[in-house]
């Protein structure tokens, strides 16, 4: 049912379907994006991860707010699910600032996902590179 809804939402007449064209011609790339978009929520709590700027060009700043010292695993994933970047960071309790200065320059423009796992907490955020 999700695929059907994504195809309806991506149709060129989705905002105003009619009896002749229905929902229109689907945009499969947009439908795929709708299906793979991850909401930036964790159980109605504020996210423990923040990114800026988003969209970004070359530099990306990551802020992780940890309740206790813990190892955080950081991954950047493309929309196909391939992990393009992976690293571990041992964070202290409180706010941890992690700049990605040169790590992002080789990524082509597009949509990516940043996955951060710290202890039992997992957060996935959508990134856009210009």
C-alpha positions as CSV (number, residue, x, y, z in Angstrom):
1,X,0.0,0.0,0.0
2,X,2.9,2.4,0.7
3,X,4.2,2.0,-2.9
4,X,0.8,2.8,-4.3
5,X,0.5,5.9,-2.1
6,X,4.0,7.1,-3.1
7,X,3.2,6.6,-6.8
8,X,-0.1,8.6,-6.3
9,X,1.8,11.4,-4.5
10,X,4.4,11.6,-7.3
11,X,2.0,11.9,-10.1
12,X,2.0,15.1,-12.1
13,X,-1.7,15.6,-11.3
14,X,-1.4,14.6,-7.7
15,X,-2.6,17.9,-6.4
16,X,-5.7,17.9,-8.7
17,X,-6.6,14.5,-10.1
18,X,-9.3,14.3,-12.7
19,X,-11.4,11.6,-14.4
20,X,-9.3,11.7,-17.6
21,X,-5.7,11.5,-16.3
22,X,-6.3,10.4,-12.8
23,X,-3.2,11.0,-10.6
24,X,-1.2,11.6,-13.8
25,X,2.2,10.2,-14.8
26,X,4.2,9.1,-11.8
27,X,7.7,10.4,-11.2
28,X,9.5,7.2,-10.1
29,X,12.5,9.1,-8.7
30,X,10.2,11.2,-6.5
31,X,8.3,8.1,-5.5
32,X,11.5,6.4,-4.4
33,X,12.5,9.5,-2.4
34,X,9.1,9.5,-0.7
35,X,9.5,5.8,0.2
36,X,13.1,6.2,1.6
37,X,12.6,9.4,3.5
38,X,13.2,8.9,7.2
39,X,11.5,11.2,9.6
40,X,13.9,13.0,12.0
41,X,12.1,11.8,15.1
42,X,13.0,9.6,18.1
43,X,10.0,8.8,20.3
44,X,8.7,12.4,20.5
45,X,12.0,13.4,22.2
46,X,14.3,16.0,20.8
47,X,16.9,14.5,18.6
48,X,20.3,14.0,20.2
49,X,21.9,14.8,16.8
50,X,22.0,18.1,14.9
51,X,23.6,18.9,11.6
52,X,24.4,22.3,10.0
53,X,24.4,23.7,7.4
54,X,21.8,21.6,5.6
55,X,22.1,21.7,2.6
56,X,25.9,21.9,2.6
57,X,28.6,22.4,0.1
58,X,31.9,21.2,1.5
59,X,31.8,21.5,5.3
60,X,29.3,19.8,7.6
61,X,29.1,20.3,11.3
62,X,27.7,17.5,13.5
63,X,26.5,18.1,17.1
64,X,25.8,15.1,19.3
65,X,24.3,15.5,22.8
66,X,25.1,12.5,24.9
67,X,23.8,11.6,28.3
68,X,26.9,9.7,29.2
69,X,30.3,9.0,27.7
70,X,29.8,6.5,24.9
71,X,31.2,5.5,21.5
72,X,29.2,6.9,18.6
73,X,29.2,5.2,15.2
74,X,28.7,7.7,12.4
75,X,27.7,6.7,8.8
76,X,26.8,8.6,5.7
77,X,24.6,6.5,3.4
78,X,23.4,7.2,-0.1
79,X,19.8,6.7,-1.2
80,X,20.6,3.2,-2.5
81,X,21.6,2.2,1.0
82,X,25.4,2.0,0.4
83,X,27.6,3.2,3.3
84,X,29.9,5.9,1.8
85,X,31.6,7.0,5.0
86,X,31.9,5.3,8.4
87,X,33.8,6.3,11.5
88,X,33.6,6.0,15.3
89,X,33.9,8.8,17.8
90,X,34.2,8.4,21.5
91,X,32.0,11.2,23.0
92,X,31.9,12.7,26.4
93,X,28.7,13.4,28.2
94,X,27.1,16.6,27.1
95,X,27.5,18.4,23.7
96,X,30.1,17.1,21.3
97,X,30.9,19.1,18.2
98,X,32.3,17.2,15.2
99,X,33.3,19.1,12.1
100,X,33.6,17.3,8.7
101,X,35.9,19.6,6.8
102,X,37.4,17.6,4.0
103,X,35.4,14.3,4.3
104,X,32.5,15.6,2.3
105,X,34.3,17.3,-0.6
106,X,34.4,14.2,-2.8
107,X,30.7,13.4,-2.4
108,X,28.7,14.4,-5.5
109,X,25.7,16.6,-5.1
110,X,22.6,14.8,-3.9
111,X,20.6,13.4,-1.0
112,X,22.2,11.3,1.7
113,X,21.4,10.0,5.2
114,X,23.5,10.6,8.3
115,X,23.1,7.7,10.8
116,X,24.4,8.1,14.3
117,X,24.3,5.2,16.8
118,X,25.3,6.0,20.3
119,X,24.6,3.3,22.9
120,X,20.9,2.4,22.5
121,X,20.1,5.6,20.6
122,X,19.9,5.7,16.8
123,X,19.1,8.8,14.8
124,X,18.9,9.1,11.0
125,X,18.9,12.6,9.4
126,X,18.5,13.5,5.8
127,X,21.4,15.5,4.3
128,X,21.5,17.4,1.1
129,X,24.8,18.2,-0.7
130,X,24.8,21.1,-3.2
